[in-house]
């Protein structure tokens, strides 16, 4: 999909605003497999941002929550 483009946008926001933190949210189904999968996907996104975009790991939170919203969302919060 268009994830790389979305991640590039997120990364540029983070670079432009050193105080910004991001939360990567996943909303898996109730099954254990789906939840494990969710965490793997979010970790992959986190690793991408750290390794490819040079974002520091402590600025990235991952959160898998059953139910919730769209499958994968990224919230950028600037304090």
PyMOL commands that place a pseudoatom at each C-alpha (Angstrom):
pseudoatom trace, name=CA, resn=UNK, resi=1, chain=A, elem=C, hetatm=0, pos=[0.000, 0.000, 0.000]
pseudoatom trace, name=CA, resn=UNK, resi=2, chain=A, elem=C, hetatm=0, pos=[0.940, 3.596, 0.483]
pseudoatom trace, name=CA, resn=UNK, resi=3, chain=A, elem=C, hetatm=0, pos=[2.501, 3.073, 3.882]
pseudoatom trace, name=CA, resn=UNK, resi=4, chain=A, elem=C, hetatm=0, pos=[5.985, 4.218, 2.909]
pseudoatom trace, name=CA, resn=UNK, resi=5, chain=A, elem=C, hetatm=0, pos=[4.636, 7.570, 1.715]
pseudoatom trace, name=CA, resn=UNK, resi=6, chain=A, elem=C, hetatm=0, pos=[2.614, 7.968, 4.887]
pseudoatom trace, name=CA, resn=UNK, resi=7, chain=A, elem=C, hetatm=0, pos=[5.642, 7.097, 7.014]
pseudoatom trace, name=CA, resn=UNK, resi=8, chain=A, elem=C, hetatm=0, pos=[7.791, 9.579, 5.109]
pseudoatom trace, name=CA, resn=UNK, resi=9, chain=A, elem=C, hetatm=0, pos=[5.226, 12.288, 5.911]
pseudoatom trace, name=CA, resn=UNK, resi=10, chain=A, elem=C, hetatm=0, pos=[5.190, 11.300, 9.573]
pseudoatom trace, name=CA, resn=UNK, resi=11, chain=A, elem=C, hetatm=0, pos=[8.990, 11.239, 9.663]
pseudoatom trace, name=CA, resn=UNK, resi=12, chain=A, elem=C, hetatm=0, pos=[9.269, 14.700, 8.140]
pseudoatom trace, name=CA, resn=UNK, resi=13, chain=A, elem=C, hetatm=0, pos=[6.839, 16.075, 10.736]
pseudoatom trace, name=CA, resn=UNK, resi=14, chain=A, elem=C, hetatm=0, pos=[8.912, 14.487, 13.473]
pseudoatom trace, name=CA, resn=UNK, resi=15, chain=A, elem=C, hetatm=0, pos=[12.122, 15.932, 12.056]
pseudoatom trace, name=CA, resn=UNK, resi=16, chain=A, elem=C, hetatm=0, pos=[10.587, 19.386, 11.758]
pseudoatom trace, name=CA, resn=UNK, resi=17, chain=A, elem=C, hetatm=0, pos=[9.261, 19.282, 15.325]
pseudoatom trace, name=CA, resn=UNK, resi=18, chain=A, elem=C, hetatm=0, pos=[11.779, 17.751, 17.727]
pseudoatom trace, name=CA, resn=UNK, resi=19, chain=A, elem=C, hetatm=0, pos=[9.214, 17.707, 20.553]
pseudoatom trace, name=CA, resn=UNK, resi=20, chain=A, elem=C, hetatm=0, pos=[6.697, 15.622, 18.658]
pseudoatom trace, name=CA, resn=UNK, resi=21, chain=A, elem=C, hetatm=0, pos=[5.988, 12.114, 19.835]
pseudoatom trace, name=CA, resn=UNK, resi=22, chain=A, elem=C, hetatm=0, pos=[4.037, 9.546, 17.864]
pseudoatom trace, name=CA, resn=UNK, resi=23, chain=A, elem=C, hetatm=0, pos=[1.758, 6.729, 18.836]
pseudoatom trace, name=CA, resn=UNK, resi=24, chain=A, elem=C, hetatm=0, pos=[1.250, 3.988, 16.285]
pseudoatom trace, name=CA, resn=UNK, resi=25, chain=A, elem=C, hetatm=0, pos=[-2.120, 2.376, 16.930]
pseudoatom trace, name=CA, resn=UNK, resi=26, chain=A, elem=C, hetatm=0, pos=[-3.365, -0.955, 15.662]
pseudoatom trace, name=CA, resn=UNK, resi=27, chain=A, elem=C, hetatm=0, pos=[-6.836, -2.297, 16.229]
pseudoatom trace, name=CA, resn=UNK, resi=28, chain=A, elem=C, hetatm=0, pos=[-6.716, -6.077, 15.926]
pseudoatom trace, name=CA, resn=UNK, resi=29, chain=A, elem=C, hetatm=0, pos=[-9.571, -8.563, 16.084]
pseudoatom trace, name=CA, resn=UNK, resi=30, chain=A, elem=C, hetatm=0, pos=[-10.095, -10.300, 19.411]
pseudoatom trace, name=CA, resn=UNK, resi=31, chain=A, elem=C, hetatm=0, pos=[-8.100, -13.416, 18.500]
pseudoatom trace, name=CA, resn=UNK, resi=32, chain=A, elem=C, hetatm=0, pos=[-4.645, -13.881, 20.036]
pseudoatom trace, name=CA, resn=UNK, resi=33, chain=A, elem=C, hetatm=0, pos=[-3.184, -14.404, 16.563]
pseudoatom trace, name=CA, resn=UNK, resi=34, chain=A, elem=C, hetatm=0, pos=[-4.582, -11.101, 15.359]
pseudoatom trace, name=CA, resn=UNK, resi=35, chain=A, elem=C, hetatm=0, pos=[-3.231, -9.309, 18.420]
pseudoatom trace, name=CA, resn=UNK, resi=36, chain=A, elem=C, hetatm=0, pos=[0.240, -10.824, 17.995]
pseudoatom trace, name=CA, resn=UNK, resi=37, chain=A, elem=C, hetatm=0, pos=[0.127, -9.872, 14.330]
pseudoatom trace, name=CA, resn=UNK, resi=38, chain=A, elem=C, hetatm=0, pos=[-0.828, -6.326, 15.225]
pseudoatom trace, name=CA, resn=UNK, resi=39, chain=A, elem=C, hetatm=0, pos=[2.158, -5.960, 17.534]
pseudoatom trace, name=CA, resn=UNK, resi=40, chain=A, elem=C, hetatm=0, pos=[4.474, -7.338, 14.833]
pseudoatom trace, name=CA, resn=UNK, resi=41, chain=A, elem=C, hetatm=0, pos=[3.150, -4.846, 12.299]
pseudoatom trace, name=CA, resn=UNK, resi=42, chain=A, elem=C, hetatm=0, pos=[3.534, -1.913, 14.659]
pseudoatom trace, name=CA, resn=UNK, resi=43, chain=A, elem=C, hetatm=0, pos=[7.047, -3.001, 15.591]
pseudoatom trace, name=CA, resn=UNK, resi=44, chain=A, elem=C, hetatm=0, pos=[7.916, -3.142, 11.890]
pseudoatom trace, name=CA, resn=UNK, resi=45, chain=A, elem=C, hetatm=0, pos=[6.705, 0.433, 11.439]
pseudoatom trace, name=CA, resn=UNK, resi=46, chain=A, elem=C, hetatm=0, pos=[8.685, 1.539, 14.493]
pseudoatom trace, name=CA, resn=UNK, resi=47, chain=A, elem=C, hetatm=0, pos=[11.857, -0.161, 13.227]
pseudoatom trace, name=CA, resn=UNK, resi=48, chain=A, elem=C, hetatm=0, pos=[11.360, 1.453, 9.820]
pseudoatom trace, name=CA, resn=UNK, resi=49, chain=A, elem=C, hetatm=0, pos=[11.128, 4.926, 11.375]
pseudoatom trace, name=CA, resn=UNK, resi=50, chain=A, elem=C, hetatm=0, pos=[14.167, 4.320, 13.563]
pseudoatom trace, name=CA, resn=UNK, resi=51, chain=A, elem=C, hetatm=0, pos=[16.421, 2.700, 10.970]
pseudoatom trace, name=CA, resn=UNK, resi=52, chain=A, elem=C, hetatm=0, pos=[15.334, 4.338, 7.716]
pseudoatom trace, name=CA, resn=UNK, resi=53, chain=A, elem=C, hetatm=0, pos=[14.265, 7.753, 8.968]
pseudoatom trace, name=CA, resn=UNK, resi=54, chain=A, elem=C, hetatm=0, pos=[16.581, 8.178, 11.958]
pseudoatom trace, name=CA, resn=UNK, resi=55, chain=A, elem=C, hetatm=0, pos=[13.788, 8.898, 14.447]
pseudoatom trace, name=CA, resn=UNK, resi=56, chain=A, elem=C, hetatm=0, pos=[14.788, 8.201, 18.022]
pseudoatom trace, name=CA, resn=UNK, resi=57, chain=A, elem=C, hetatm=0, pos=[13.089, 5.153, 19.547]
pseudoatom trace, name=CA, resn=UNK, resi=58, chain=A, elem=C, hetatm=0, pos=[11.948, 6.960, 22.673]
pseudoatom trace, name=CA, resn=UNK, resi=59, chain=A, elem=C, hetatm=0, pos=[9.678, 9.181, 20.582]
pseudoatom trace, name=CA, resn=UNK, resi=60, chain=A, elem=C, hetatm=0, pos=[7.636, 6.234, 19.316]
pseudoatom trace, name=CA, resn=UNK, resi=61, chain=A, elem=C, hetatm=0, pos=[4.946, 4.408, 21.270]
pseudoatom trace, name=CA, resn=UNK, resi=62, chain=A, elem=C, hetatm=0, pos=[3.064, 1.404, 19.903]
pseudoatom trace, name=CA, resn=UNK, resi=63, chain=A, elem=C, hetatm=0, pos=[-0.400, 0.460, 21.039]
pseudoatom trace, name=CA, resn=UNK, resi=64, chain=A, elem=C, hetatm=0, pos=[-2.557, -2.501, 20.014]
pseudoatom trace, name=CA, resn=UNK, resi=65, chain=A, elem=C, hetatm=0, pos=[-6.105, -2.200, 21.198]
pseudoatom trace, name=CA, resn=UNK, resi=66, chain=A, elem=C, hetatm=0, pos=[-8.905, -4.598, 20.324]
pseudoatom trace, name=CA, resn=UNK, resi=67, chain=A, elem=C, hetatm=0, pos=[-11.877, -2.881, 18.735]
pseudoatom trace, name=CA, resn=UNK, resi=68, chain=A, elem=C, hetatm=0, pos=[-11.048, 0.790, 18.382]
pseudoatom trace, name=CA, resn=UNK, resi=69, chain=A, elem=C, hetatm=0, pos=[-10.767, 2.369, 14.966]
pseudoatom trace, name=CA, resn=UNK, resi=70, chain=A, elem=C, hetatm=0, pos=[-9.215, 1.686, 11.570]
pseudoatom trace, name=CA, resn=UNK, resi=71, chain=A, elem=C, hetatm=0, pos=[-6.723, -1.149, 11.401]
pseudoatom trace, name=CA, resn=UNK, resi=72, chain=A, elem=C, hetatm=0, pos=[-3.551, 0.969, 11.436]
pseudoatom trace, name=CA, resn=UNK, resi=73, chain=A, elem=C, hetatm=0, pos=[-3.412, 4.579, 12.471]
pseudoatom trace, name=CA, resn=UNK, resi=74, chain=A, elem=C, hetatm=0, pos=[-0.572, 6.859, 13.414]
pseudoatom trace, name=CA, resn=UNK, resi=75, chain=A, elem=C, hetatm=0, pos=[-1.142, 9.784, 15.753]
pseudoatom trace, name=CA, resn=UNK, resi=76, chain=A, elem=C, hetatm=0, pos=[1.448, 12.523, 15.847]
pseudoatom trace, name=CA, resn=UNK, resi=77, chain=A, elem=C, hetatm=0, pos=[1.282, 14.555, 19.039]
pseudoatom trace, name=CA, resn=UNK, resi=78, chain=A, elem=C, hetatm=0, pos=[3.388, 17.618, 19.570]
pseudoatom trace, name=CA, resn=UNK, resi=79, chain=A, elem=C, hetatm=0, pos=[3.700, 18.906, 23.105]
for i in range(1, 79): cmd.bond("trace and resi %d" % i, "trace and resi %d" % (i + 1))
show_as sticks, trace
zoom trace
